[in-house]
Amino acid sequence: MKEKREGTDKPGRDPIDITHFTKNVSAKIHGLPDEAETYRTLREEFAKSKRYRVSILLLTDDGAKFRLTEAGFPAGELEAAQRTAGVRAKRHRIDLNRSSMFSQVAREGKTVEVKVSDIIAELFPQRLADSISNSLGAENRACILTPLRRHGNITGAFGISSTELAEHFIPSVVNLAQHVSNALELADKYSERKRPRKDYQKLTRS
């Protein structure tokens, strides 16, 4: 029987912690009229937490692959992983036909709890996957992946990873993903409203 170490009785507090954290992040992105500003705010708030990491992936135009749009990993870890993989993270494409985890999110609309190392193992050969996992410190990290929607359609995946995640964190992650979806929809509407103004300005200048 394993001894209970001092400070390891966190499970009772963690759901409260992540609930407060996700509510705070939701409030920070609420009403932001710009997609890039939404991503920047998410990245900064997750960096401050030092406990949770965020990933946002968007579907390519053909809906067959995911591309990484935002990754809230410490710069040193991400750079090391990119050197190991031999590819820039934001240039890598995740083929949904080769990833059962991401396929469940994109094609079935499911929220899944997985190990970060298992995600990497799906995407790269074993030896390379092990090296990337080591670079990211992914061996003991869990990840909750849930769909991002725009105007009712699944357009991406939202992920939070941590060494402390568990199934009972899922409602908080799903709730934050909904707020992110709402922020992206608002950014779309704001962009559409600005477009006629820009077109009019071009006409008046010509």
N, C-alpha and C positions, 0 to 999 in steps of 0.2 A: 504494500500500500504506500502510495507516494505521500510524502509529507507536504502539508499545506504551508507554503512560504508566506512570510509577511508581505502584505501588499498585493497578494494574488487574488483576493476576494473581490474582483472588479465587476463580475457579471451583473450584480445588482445595480451598479452605478452606470455602467456603460450605456444601456439603453437610454437613460436620462441624458447622458453626455452627448450622444450622437443626435438625439432629438433636439436638444438645445442648439447644437452646432448646425444642423441642417435648417432649422428655423431661422437662425441668424443669417445663414448664407442666402436662404430664400428671400429674406427681407432686403438684403444687399442688392440682389439682381432684379428685384421687383421694379417694374417701370422703366428699366434701361432700354433706350430706343435703338441701340446699336448692337449687332451680333458680336463684333470684336470686343466691345466693352463688356458684354456678358461673359465671354470666355476669359478676359483679363481678370475680372472680378472673381470668378470662380478659382482661377489659378492662384491669385493672391490670398484668398481666404483659406484655401486648402493648405497653402504653404505655411500660413500662420499657425494652423492647427498642429503641425508636426506629428500628427497621428494618422491622418487619413490622406489618401492620394486619389486624385480624380483623373478619369480618362473620358474623353468624348470622341466618339467615332461616328462619322456620317457615311451614309450609303453613297456609292458612286451613282452616276446618272442612270446606268443600266440596272441598278439594284442588285448586282451580283457580288459586289465586294464592299468591304468597309475600308475607309481611310481614316487614319488618326488625325484628328483636328486639334485636340488639346491633350496634353499629358502633364499631370502635376507631379512629376518625379524630381527629386533633387538633381541639379544639373550634372554633377559628377557621376551619379549612377546612370543617368540616361546616356551621357556621352560614352561611358564605358560599354554599355550594352550595344550602342550603335556601332562602336568600333568592332566589337565581337561579331555582331551580325553582318557587318560589312554593308549596311544600308541605313540611310536616314529614316528614323521612325515615321516621319510624316510622308515619306515617299513609298513606304511599304503598303501593299494592299493585301487585305485579308479576304481570301476567296471563301465565300460562304459554303461552297460545295466541299471544302476541305476542313471546315470547322463546325462541328456539331454544336458547340456552345454558342457561337455567334449566330449560327443559323436558327437556333431556338429563339433567340432574342428578335432577330430581324424578320423571320418568316412565320414564326408561331406566336410572337408577341409575349413570350414568357420572360419572367424574371428568374435568373438562376444564380445560385451561390456556388462558386468554384474556387479552386486554388489557382493563384496566379501562375505557378509553375506548370499546372496542367494546361492552361491557355497557351503558354509558350511552347509546350511540348507538342501541341496540335499544329503549330505553325512552322516549326523548324526541326531538322534532323536532331536525334537525341543528344549527341555530343555538343552540338551547337546550342541546343535548347538549355542544356545543363549550364553551359558557360554564361549564357544570357541571364538565366535565373540567378546565378551567383552574382553577376554584375548588378542586378536590380535588388538583390536581397529578397528574392521572391519565394524562397523555400517555405517560409512560415507565414506567408501573406495570403489571406483569403480575399476574394473579390465578389461583389454583388453587381451583376450586370442587368440592366433593365432597359426597355425600349424608350427612345425619344420619339415623340410624335409632333408632326406639324400638320395642322388642319385635318386631324383625324387619321393621317397616314404615318406609318412607322418610317422615319427618315434616318434613324441613327441608334446608337447605343450609349448609355450613360453608365459609367462604372465607378464605384468607390472601392478602394482596397485598403486593408489594414491588417495588422497582426491580431486584432481583437474583434474582427467581425464575426457575427453568428447569424443564424436564421432570423432571430427576433429583431435584427436591425433592418430587415427588408422593408417594412412599412415606411421607415424614415427615408431610406434611399429612394424608394418609389415616389414618395411625396416630393422630395427635392427634384427628381427627374421631371415631375409634372410642372414644377415651377420653372425649370429650365426650358421645357417645351413652350410654356406660356410666354417666357421672355423672348424666345426665338420667333414665335408667331407675332409678337408685338413689334419686333425688329423688322419683320417682313412688311407689316402694315405701314410702319413709319417710312420704310424705304419706298413703298409704293406711293405714299403721299408726296414724298420729295421729288419723285421722278417727273410728274407733270410740271412742277416748278422749274426744274432744270431744263426740261424741253422748251418751256416758254422763254427762259432766259437765253437759250441758244437762238431761238427764232428772232428775238428782239435785237440780238447782236449782229445777226446776219444781214 
